[in-house]
Amino acid sequence: TEIAIIITNIKKAETIKRIFRKIRNLRKVQSGPIHQLKIPKDPTANPKQIANDPDKWTEIHDPTEIAKATIARNQKHFGQAETETTPMFIEPLKTSIDFKATTLESECVLQ
């Protein structure tokens, strides 16, 4: 009947609304400091290969150590682009968007 279809549609709409509310809550960005960080016990280990092995990770809680570990990870990660054949290190981008981002093209990208 028509009433049954209307009720079914209302229930579907309510379900969709709940799902989107959950997704929105999951996507909220964390604000505030990081209180703990898991890092590989072996600094040479590939995190993707040990992701599911809790014995290969250690937790750090000291803010200074968290900062050091984060900086070390970012430096390692940033350096990967230079050694691999990425578009940013192949001409003409290598010259037009330099490492220090001091060119006009760099400014355009940053804006």
ZAMARGU-4260 file (C-alpha; in steps of 0.2 Angstrom, whole numbers, plus 5000, padded with zeros to 4 digits):
<rodrens>
0) 5000/5000/5000 | 5005/5018/4998 | 5006/5021/5017 | 5018/5006/5019 | 5029/5013/5005
5) 5029/5030/5014 | 5034/5023/5031 | 5048/5012/5022 | 5055/5028/5014 | 5054/5037/5030
10) 5064/5023/5039 | 5077/5023/5025 | 5079/5042/5026 | 5081/5041/5045 | 5094/5027/5043
15) 5104/5037/5030 | 5103/5052/5042 | 5110/5041/5056 | 5124/5034/5045 | 5129/5051/5039
20) 5129/5058/5057 | 5141/5043/5062 | 5152/5047/5047 | 5153/5065/5052 | 5158/5061/5070
25) 5171/5049/5064 | 5179/5062/5052 | 5181/5075/5066 | 5199/5081/5067 | 5207/5078/5084
30) 5211/5094/5093 | 5224/5096/5106 | 5241/5088/5109 | 5246/5070/5105 | 5247/5060/5122
35) 5254/5044/5115 | 5262/5038/5099 | 5266/5020/5093 | 5283/5018/5084 | 5292/5003/5077
40) 5304/4996/5089 | 5316/4993/5074 | 5318/5010/5066 | 5323/5002/5049 | 5307/4992/5049
45) 5293/4996/5036 | 5278/5001/5046 | 5266/4993/5032 | 5274/4976/5034 | 5273/4976/5053
50) 5256/4985/5055 | 5247/4970/5062 | 5261/4964/5074 | 5259/4973/5091 | 5276/4965/5097
55) 5285/4975/5084 | 5279/4992/5091 | 5282/5003/5106 | 5272/5016/5114 | 5280/5033/5119
60) 5271/5045/5130 | 5284/5059/5133 | 5280/5074/5123 | 5298/5078/5119 | 5301/5060/5113
65) 5284/5061/5103 | 5291/5077/5095 | 5307/5069/5090 | 5299/5053/5083 | 5287/5064/5073
70) 5301/5075/5066 | 5312/5059/5062 | 5297/5051/5053 | 5293/5067/5043 | 5311/5069/5038
75) 5312/5051/5032 | 5296/5052/5023 | 5300/5069/5015 | 5317/5063/5009 | 5308/5048/4999
80) 5302/5059/4986 | 5320/5065/4980 | 5326/5047/4979 | 5311/5040/4969 | 5306/5045/4952
85) 5292/5057/4957 | 5285/5071/4947 | 5292/5084/4959 | 5310/5079/4955 | 5309/5077/4937
90) 5312/5092/4925 | 5303/5105/4923 | 5295/5104/4940 | 5312/5101/4949 | 5317/5118/4943
95) 5301/5128/4943 | 5296/5122/4961 | 5312/5121/4970 | 5316/5113/4987 | 5315/5129/4997
100) 5299/5134/4988 | 5306/5151/4983 | 5300/5152/4965 | 5285/5161/4958 | 5277/5144/4954
105) 5280/5138/4972 | 5270/5153/4978 | 5256/5149/4966 | 5255/5131/4973 | 5255/5137/4991
110) 5241/5149/4988
</rodrens>
